[in-house]
């Protein structure tokens, strides 16, 4: 006999999923005025486009919709469209009907970081695979230099008007750069003063405010400061939070604001701060301008990283009861991880050599000379030293165990890593940056042979041999080694048992 309590729980979960977060906000009197997600519809009746992808092979675009109204994104349609090439997420559509779509952010006032002064990069379409209730979908993997924005919005709060927002994020993908935000920013992409922003921030920057522990923290970017509570520098009640999926909430109204958060895969929200505006000048009243930003600061600061799955902005200050119901809906969506790799298996514990597949270079293998990584002609009759230089131990990814790292066979403790998109062999210094730069996710080879080996932290970029040197290269980009000519061949490598 099926337990009555379990039946009640299943019915509740079905109701929550059917309602949609924005239906819940509307019923609470604080409707969504922006709703963005690449993973699912946020209204029960929404069946329009969630996002647009652009194909690297020919520049063609297609829009990805839910499998059904209110449902999960049609990832299979994306996979089919992008097969054998690369794809980027060019637009994240607003589901609210107000046209608050997000596209690549234009240049801003920030003068540092990747692509400073230029249009921001857009995210790899398949950089953040997940499942929702067992159905595959893709999030938005933001690398430094990537950002989305809309400076001409409709219905977003300005001045000291009340608003709320939430985002579902990857709690393990962050850094201390400025600033991985989602929310309300300046319409000029310039720093126009204290209180001109109100956005969710996630990361471990300690330059402005902090919470307890070493981070990352959910905080609010209010411009010229990341705030965790009333005190400008620290709120010990704002905890370090590292769940794989997190729900982050920020909301504000005249002389009052809150930070809430929790595990997006289970449980309820906790309130980390609720009270008066920060005790610094310029934040009471607020001077919000109503742009929408994702992955960047209000002035287009673009040194941060993170992963975004879904988020909304509301008109009005949502009640905790409304937010609690939204959290229950998110939990009922059952976000879960899925494989980050594909193609021929590159197994942890194996010893491999990697052969180029471009017609010019099929006798050349990835090797190193000191710290420099190159391709060299290697065969069974080569000198033992060269064989070792072209051989690699496969270990669990130093920065993400779902992927792999490649340890030099002749220099134990040194690994393939990228720096400024150049591939090097360096000793592991155990820093977070090194571990992430030394982590790679093998995929099906773009030319149909072997594997393409993507940088975990920059999934638009893969191992590429170019003039016999090795880079992590994108399919088109600002560097000479990003050329689209022979890209698919140059990033595809056949994996074999190591020479030594």
C-alpha positions as CSV (number, residue, x, y, z in Angstrom):
1,X,0.0,0.0,0.0
2,X,1.4,3.4,-1.0
3,X,2.0,5.6,2.1
4,X,-0.4,8.4,2.3
5,X,2.3,10.9,3.4
6,X,4.3,10.0,0.3
7,X,1.3,10.6,-1.9
8,X,0.7,14.0,-0.4
9,X,4.4,14.9,-1.0
10,X,4.2,13.8,-4.6
11,X,1.1,15.8,-5.2
12,X,2.6,18.9,-3.6
13,X,5.7,18.5,-5.8
14,X,3.6,18.2,-8.9
15,X,1.6,21.3,-7.9
16,X,4.8,23.3,-7.3
17,X,6.4,22.3,-10.6
18,X,3.1,23.1,-12.4
19,X,2.7,26.5,-10.9
20,X,6.1,28.0,-12.0
21,X,8.1,30.5,-9.9
22,X,6.6,33.5,-11.7
23,X,3.0,32.2,-11.1
24,X,3.9,32.0,-7.4
25,X,5.3,35.5,-7.4
26,X,2.2,36.8,-9.2
27,X,-0.1,35.1,-6.7
28,X,1.8,36.9,-3.9
29,X,1.2,40.3,-5.5
30,X,4.8,40.8,-6.7
31,X,4.8,39.8,-10.4
32,X,7.9,38.9,-12.3
33,X,9.1,41.8,-14.6
34,X,12.0,39.8,-15.9
35,X,12.4,36.0,-16.0
36,X,15.5,34.4,-17.4
37,X,16.4,30.7,-17.6
38,X,18.2,28.4,-20.1
39,X,17.0,25.3,-18.2
40,X,13.2,25.6,-17.9
41,X,10.1,27.7,-18.3
42,X,9.4,29.9,-15.2
43,X,5.7,30.3,-16.0
44,X,3.4,27.3,-16.2
45,X,2.0,28.4,-19.5
46,X,5.3,29.6,-21.1
47,X,6.2,27.7,-24.3
48,X,8.2,30.4,-26.1
49,X,11.9,30.7,-26.7
50,X,14.1,30.4,-23.6
51,X,17.4,31.3,-25.3
52,X,19.2,31.5,-28.7
53,X,22.4,29.7,-29.7
54,X,24.7,30.6,-32.6
55,X,26.6,27.9,-34.5
56,X,30.4,28.3,-35.1
57,X,30.4,26.5,-38.4
58,X,28.2,28.9,-40.3
59,X,26.9,31.6,-38.0
60,X,23.4,30.2,-38.1
61,X,21.1,30.7,-35.0
62,X,18.2,28.8,-33.5
63,X,16.0,29.3,-30.5
64,X,15.6,26.7,-27.8
65,X,12.1,26.3,-26.3
66,X,10.7,24.1,-23.5
67,X,9.8,20.5,-24.4
68,X,6.3,21.5,-23.4
69,X,4.6,24.5,-21.8
70,X,6.1,25.1,-18.4
71,X,8.7,22.4,-18.9
72,X,12.4,21.8,-19.2
73,X,14.4,23.1,-22.2
74,X,14.7,21.0,-25.3
75,X,18.4,20.2,-24.9
76,X,18.2,17.6,-27.7
77,X,17.3,20.3,-30.2
78,X,20.5,22.2,-29.2
79,X,22.6,19.1,-29.4
80,X,21.4,18.3,-32.9
81,X,21.8,21.9,-34.1
82,X,25.4,22.2,-32.7
83,X,26.6,18.7,-33.6
84,X,30.1,18.8,-35.1
85,X,30.8,22.4,-34.2
86,X,30.7,24.9,-31.4
87,X,27.7,27.0,-30.2
88,X,27.4,30.1,-28.1
89,X,24.4,31.4,-26.1
90,X,23.8,34.7,-27.8
91,X,20.4,35.7,-26.2
92,X,18.7,34.8,-23.0
93,X,15.0,35.6,-23.5
94,X,12.8,37.3,-20.9
95,X,9.8,35.1,-20.2
96,X,7.8,37.9,-18.6
97,X,6.5,39.4,-21.8
98,X,8.3,42.7,-21.2
99,X,11.1,42.1,-23.6
100,X,13.9,42.3,-21.0
101,X,16.1,40.0,-23.0
102,X,19.8,39.6,-22.2
103,X,22.5,39.8,-24.9
104,X,26.3,40.3,-24.9
105,X,27.2,43.2,-22.7
106,X,28.6,46.3,-24.4
107,X,31.8,48.1,-23.3
108,X,31.6,49.8,-19.9
109,X,33.6,51.9,-17.5
110,X,35.7,49.1,-16.1
111,X,39.3,49.4,-17.3
112,X,40.6,46.0,-16.3
113,X,40.0,42.3,-16.8
114,X,39.6,40.2,-20.0
115,X,38.3,42.0,-23.0
116,X,38.4,45.4,-21.2
117,X,36.9,48.0,-23.5
118,X,35.2,45.6,-25.9
119,X,31.9,43.7,-26.2
120,X,31.8,40.9,-23.7
121,X,32.1,37.2,-24.7
122,X,29.1,35.0,-24.6
123,X,28.9,31.6,-23.0
124,X,29.4,28.1,-24.5
125,X,26.0,26.6,-25.1
126,X,27.0,23.3,-23.6
127,X,29.4,24.5,-20.8
128,X,27.1,23.7,-17.9
129,X,25.1,20.5,-18.4
130,X,22.6,19.5,-15.7
131,X,19.4,17.6,-15.4
132,X,16.0,18.7,-14.1
133,X,13.8,15.8,-13.0
134,X,16.1,13.6,-15.1
135,X,15.8,15.7,-18.3
136,X,19.0,17.2,-19.7
137,X,19.4,21.0,-19.9
138,X,22.2,23.5,-20.0
139,X,23.1,26.5,-17.7
140,X,25.1,29.6,-18.5
141,X,28.8,29.0,-17.6
142,X,30.3,32.5,-17.1
143,X,34.1,32.7,-17.5
144,X,36.0,35.9,-16.9
145,X,35.3,38.1,-19.9
146,X,31.8,36.8,-20.3
147,X,28.7,38.9,-19.6
148,X,25.1,39.7,-20.6
149,X,23.2,42.9,-20.2
150,X,20.1,45.0,-21.1
151,X,20.3,48.7,-20.5
152,X,16.9,49.6,-22.0
153,X,14.4,47.6,-19.8
154,X,10.7,47.7,-19.1
155,X,9.2,47.6,-15.6
156,X,12.5,47.1,-13.6
157,X,12.6,49.1,-10.4
158,X,14.3,52.5,-10.4
159,X,15.1,54.9,-7.6
160,X,14.1,53.6,-4.2
161,X,11.2,51.4,-5.6
162,X,10.7,48.0,-4.1
163,X,11.9,44.9,-5.9
164,X,12.9,41.3,-5.4
165,X,15.1,38.8,-7.2
166,X,16.4,35.2,-7.0
167,X,18.9,33.2,-8.9
168,X,19.8,29.5,-9.0
169,X,23.6,29.2,-9.2
170,X,26.4,26.7,-9.0
171,X,27.8,27.0,-5.5
172,X,31.1,25.5,-6.5
173,X,31.9,27.8,-9.4
174,X,33.1,31.2,-8.2
175,X,36.2,33.4,-7.7
176,X,37.1,36.6,-6.0
177,X,36.9,38.8,-9.1
178,X,34.4,41.5,-9.6
179,X,31.7,40.7,-10.0
180,X,29.4,37.7,-10.6
181,X,26.1,39.5,-10.4
182,X,22.5,39.1,-11.5
183,X,20.1,42.0,-11.0
184,X,19.7,45.7,-11.3
185,X,22.6,47.8,-12.7
186,X,23.4,51.2,-14.3
187,X,21.9,52.0,-17.7
188,X,25.2,53.6,-18.8
189,X,27.5,50.6,-17.9
190,X,29.4,53.2,-15.8
191,X,29.8,53.5,-12.0
192,X,27.4,56.4,-11.3
193,X,27.7,56.3,-7.5
194,X,26.7,54.5,-4.3
195,X,23.3,52.9,-4.3
196,X,22.8,52.9,-8.1
197,X,22.7,49.1,-8.2
198,X,20.9,46.3,-6.4
199,X,22.0,42.9,-7.6
200,X,22.7,39.4,-6.3
201,X,26.4,38.8,-5.9
202,X,28.0,35.3,-5.4
203,X,31.7,34.8,-4.9
204,X,34.5,35.1,-2.3
205,X,35.7,38.7,-2.9
206,X,36.9,40.1,0.4
207,X,37.6,43.6,-0.9
208,X,34.4,45.1,0.3
209,X,32.0,43.2,2.6
210,X,32.3,39.6,3.7
211,X,30.3,37.0,5.6
212,X,31.6,34.3,8.0
213,X,34.3,31.9,7.0
214,X,36.3,32.1,3.8
215,X,33.4,32.3,1.3
216,X,31.8,32.1,-1.1
217,X,29.0,34.2,0.1
218,X,25.6,35.5,-1.2
219,X,25.8,39.3,-0.9
220,X,24.3,42.3,-2.6
221,X,26.2,44.5,-5.1
222,X,24.8,48.0,-4.4
223,X,27.6,49.7,-6.3
224,X,31.0,50.7,-4.7
225,X,30.5,47.9,-2.3
226,X,29.4,44.2,-1.8
227,X,27.2,44.1,1.3
228,X,26.4,41.3,3.6
229,X,24.3,43.3,6.0
230,X,24.1,46.6,7.9
231,X,27.8,46.7,8.7
232,X,29.8,47.8,5.6
233,X,32.6,45.2,6.2
234,X,31.2,42.0,7.7
235,X,28.0,40.2,8.7
236,X,28.9,37.0,10.6
237,X,25.3,35.7,10.0
238,X,26.0,35.5,6.3
239,X,27.5,32.0,6.0
240,X,29.9,30.5,3.5
241,X,27.7,28.5,1.2
242,X,29.0,25.8,-1.1
243,X,26.1,23.5,-2.1
244,X,26.4,22.4,-5.7
245,X,23.1,24.2,-6.5
246,X,22.2,27.3,-4.5
247,X,19.2,29.6,-4.4
248,X,20.3,33.2,-3.8
249,X,17.7,35.9,-2.9
250,X,18.2,39.7,-2.6
251,X,15.3,42.2,-2.2
252,X,14.9,45.8,-1.2
253,X,12.4,48.5,-0.4
254,X,12.7,51.9,1.2
255,X,15.2,51.7,4.1
256,X,14.9,47.9,4.3
257,X,16.5,45.0,2.4
258,X,17.2,41.3,2.8
259,X,19.6,38.5,1.8
260,X,18.3,34.9,1.9
261,X,19.7,31.7,0.6
262,X,19.7,27.9,0.7
263,X,20.3,24.7,-1.1
264,X,18.5,24.6,-4.4
265,X,18.3,20.8,-4.3
266,X,16.7,20.4,-0.9
267,X,15.4,22.2,2.2
268,X,14.2,25.7,2.8
269,X,15.6,29.2,2.6
270,X,17.4,30.9,5.5
271,X,17.5,34.6,6.1
272,X,21.1,35.9,6.4
273,X,20.1,39.6,6.8
274,X,16.9,41.6,7.1
275,X,16.9,45.2,8.2
276,X,18.0,48.7,7.4
277,X,20.1,49.7,4.5
278,X,24.0,49.6,5.0
279,X,25.4,52.2,7.4
280,X,27.2,54.2,4.7
281,X,26.3,57.2,2.7
282,X,24.4,56.9,-0.6
283,X,22.4,53.8,0.1
284,X,19.3,55.2,1.8
285,X,17.4,56.1,-0.3
286,X,18.6,54.0,-3.2
287,X,19.2,55.3,-6.7
288,X,18.6,52.2,-8.8
289,X,18.7,52.7,-12.6
290,X,16.9,49.6,-13.9
291,X,19.4,47.9,-16.2
292,X,19.7,44.1,-15.9
293,X,23.2,42.5,-15.7
294,X,24.3,38.9,-15.6
295,X,27.9,37.8,-14.8
296,X,29.4,41.3,-14.6
297,X,29.4,44.4,-12.4
298,X,27.4,47.5,-13.1
299,X,30.4,49.1,-14.8
300,X,31.0,46.0,-16.8
301,X,33.7,44.7,-14.5
302,X,34.3,41.2,-16.0
303,X,36.9,39.4,-13.9
304,X,34.4,37.1,-12.2
305,X,33.2,33.6,-12.9
306,X,30.1,31.6,-12.0
307,X,27.2,29.6,-13.4
308,X,23.6,30.8,-13.8
309,X,20.6,28.5,-14.3
310,X,17.6,30.6,-13.7
311,X,16.5,33.9,-12.1
312,X,13.8,36.5,-11.9
313,X,13.2,40.1,-10.9
314,X,9.9,41.3,-9.4
315,X,7.9,44.4,-9.0
316,X,7.4,44.9,-5.3
317,X,8.9,43.4,-2.2
318,X,8.1,39.7,-2.1
319,X,7.0,38.2,1.2
320,X,9.0,35.4,2.8
321,X,6.1,33.1,2.4
322,X,6.1,33.7,-1.4
323,X,9.9,33.1,-1.6
324,X,9.5,30.0,0.5
325,X,7.0,28.6,-2.0
326,X,9.4,29.5,-4.9
327,X,12.2,27.7,-3.1
328,X,9.9,24.6,-2.8
329,X,9.2,24.9,-6.5
330,X,13.0,25.0,-7.3
331,X,13.6,22.0,-5.1
332,X,10.8,20.1,-6.8
333,X,12.5,20.8,-10.2
334,X,15.3,18.4,-9.0
335,X,18.4,20.0,-10.3
336,X,21.2,17.4,-10.5
337,X,24.6,17.0,-12.1
338,X,25.3,15.0,-15.2
339,X,28.4,14.0,-17.1
340,X,30.8,16.8,-18.1
341,X,32.6,14.6,-20.7
342,X,31.9,12.6,-23.8
343,X,33.7,10.7,-26.6
344,X,36.3,8.0,-26.2
345,X,36.9,7.5,-22.5
346,X,40.1,9.1,-21.0
347,X,40.1,7.2,-17.8
348,X,41.6,8.4,-14.5
349,X,44.6,6.2,-13.8
350,X,45.5,5.7,-17.4
351,X,48.7,6.9,-19.1
352,X,48.1,8.5,-22.5
353,X,49.7,10.2,-25.5
354,X,47.7,12.6,-27.7
355,X,48.1,12.6,-31.5
356,X,47.1,15.5,-33.8
357,X,44.5,14.7,-36.5
358,X,45.0,17.6,-38.9
359,X,46.2,16.3,-42.2
360,X,49.6,18.0,-41.9
361,X,50.4,16.6,-38.6
362,X,49.2,13.1,-38.0
363,X,52.6,11.9,-36.8
364,X,52.8,14.7,-34.2
365,X,51.9,14.3,-30.5
366,X,51.4,16.8,-27.7
367,X,54.8,17.0,-25.8
368,X,56.7,19.5,-23.8
369,X,60.1,21.1,-23.7
370,X,60.6,22.4,-20.2
371,X,57.4,24.4,-19.5
372,X,56.6,25.0,-23.2
373,X,54.0,22.7,-24.8
374,X,54.3,21.8,-28.5
375,X,53.7,19.0,-30.9
376,X,56.6,16.8,-31.9
377,X,57.0,13.8,-34.2
378,X,57.2,10.8,-31.9
379,X,57.3,7.1,-32.8
380,X,58.2,3.8,-31.2
381,X,61.8,4.3,-32.3
382,X,62.1,7.8,-30.7
383,X,64.5,8.4,-27.8
384,X,63.2,7.5,-24.4
385,X,63.4,11.1,-23.2
386,X,61.1,12.3,-26.0
387,X,58.7,9.4,-25.4
388,X,58.4,10.5,-21.8
389,X,57.9,14.2,-22.8
390,X,54.9,13.0,-24.9
391,X,53.3,10.9,-22.2
392,X,50.8,11.9,-19.5
393,X,49.2,10.5,-16.4
394,X,45.4,11.0,-16.3
395,X,44.3,12.1,-12.8
396,X,40.9,13.3,-11.5
397,X,40.5,17.0,-12.4
398,X,42.3,19.1,-9.8
399,X,39.6,21.8,-10.0
400,X,36.6,19.6,-10.8
401,X,36.7,15.8,-10.3
402,X,34.1,15.4,-13.0
403,X,36.8,16.2,-15.5
404,X,40.5,15.3,-15.7
405,X,44.0,16.7,-15.4
406,X,47.2,15.6,-17.2
407,X,50.3,15.1,-15.2
408,X,53.7,15.0,-16.9
409,X,55.2,11.5,-16.9
410,X,58.7,12.8,-16.8
411,X,58.1,15.6,-14.3
412,X,55.9,14.3,-11.5
413,X,53.8,17.0,-9.8
414,X,53.7,19.1,-12.9
415,X,50.6,19.4,-15.1
416,X,49.3,20.7,-18.3
417,X,47.7,24.1,-17.5
418,X,46.7,27.2,-19.4
419,X,47.8,30.7,-18.6
420,X,46.7,33.6,-20.9
421,X,45.3,30.8,-23.1
422,X,48.8,29.4,-23.7
423,X,49.3,25.7,-22.7
424,X,52.2,25.1,-20.3
425,X,53.6,22.5,-18.0
426,X,54.0,23.9,-14.5
427,X,54.4,22.5,-11.0
428,X,51.2,22.3,-9.0
429,X,51.2,25.2,-6.5
430,X,47.9,24.0,-5.0
431,X,46.2,27.3,-5.6
432,X,42.6,27.4,-6.7
433,X,43.6,29.2,-9.9
434,X,46.2,26.6,-10.8
435,X,43.8,23.7,-10.1
436,X,41.1,25.2,-12.3
437,X,43.6,26.1,-15.1
438,X,44.8,22.5,-15.1
439,X,41.4,20.9,-15.4
440,X,40.0,19.8,-18.8
441,X,36.8,18.1,-20.0
442,X,37.2,15.7,-22.9
443,X,34.4,15.8,-25.5
444,X,33.7,14.0,-28.8
445,X,36.3,15.2,-31.3
446,X,34.8,18.0,-33.4
447,X,36.1,16.5,-36.6
448,X,34.7,13.1,-35.6
449,X,38.1,11.7,-34.5
450,X,39.1,11.1,-30.9
451,X,38.5,13.9,-28.4
452,X,38.4,17.6,-28.2
453,X,39.8,18.6,-24.8
454,X,38.1,21.7,-23.4
455,X,39.3,24.0,-20.6
456,X,37.0,23.5,-17.7
457,X,37.1,27.2,-16.7
458,X,36.7,28.4,-20.4
459,X,34.5,25.9,-22.1
460,X,34.5,27.9,-25.3
461,X,38.2,26.9,-25.6
462,X,39.9,23.6,-26.3
463,X,43.5,22.3,-26.8
464,X,44.7,23.5,-30.2
465,X,48.0,23.0,-32.0
466,X,48.9,26.1,-34.0
467,X,52.3,26.4,-35.7
468,X,53.2,23.4,-33.6
469,X,52.6,25.2,-30.3
470,X,49.6,24.5,-28.0
471,X,46.9,26.9,-26.9
472,X,43.4,26.7,-25.5
473,X,41.6,28.3,-28.4
474,X,38.1,29.4,-29.3
475,X,36.4,28.9,-32.7
476,X,36.9,32.5,-33.7
477,X,38.2,35.1,-31.4
478,X,40.7,38.0,-30.8
479,X,43.9,35.9,-31.0
480,X,45.7,34.5,-34.1
481,X,45.3,31.0,-32.7
482,X,41.5,31.5,-32.5
483,X,41.2,31.4,-36.3
484,X,38.3,29.4,-37.6
485,X,40.4,27.9,-40.4
486,X,40.9,24.1,-39.7
487,X,39.6,24.6,-36.2
488,X,37.7,21.3,-35.9
489,X,40.8,19.4,-37.1
490,X,43.3,21.3,-34.9
491,X,41.3,20.7,-31.7
492,X,40.7,17.0,-32.3
493,X,43.3,14.5,-30.9
494,X,43.4,10.7,-30.9
495,X,44.2,9.3,-27.5
496,X,46.4,6.2,-27.3
497,X,48.3,4.4,-24.6
498,X,51.3,6.4,-23.5
499,X,54.7,6.0,-25.3
500,X,56.3,5.7,-21.8
